[in-house]
């Protein structure tokens, strides 16, 4: 299951980079730009949430390690 989340993060980040490149190229019309921007916002939310959860997990693991070392 962890692998699936990682793939989701990696694919989301990859797609976000692709969208960014398309928007920066200036080769897409206004309507397509808006659609890509909306998709990019959703992908950014997914990536942020995944990173935040990873940060919380690392913090918890560090806390557990420090507690074990003190014993």
GIJOKA-V54662 format. One record per pair of residues at least 24 apart in sequence whose ideal C-beta (glycine too) atoms are under 6 Angstrom apart, sorted by the first residue. I is the first residue (numbers start at 1). J is the second residue. D is the distance in whole Angstrom. If there is no record, write none. Layout:
BEGIN
i->I j->J d->D
i->I j->J d->D
END
This chain:
BEGIN
i->9 j->50 d->5
i->12 j->43 d->5
i->12 j->46 d->5
i->12 j->47 d->5
i->13 j->47 d->6
i->15 j->43 d->6
i->16 j->40 d->6
i->16 j->43 d->5
END
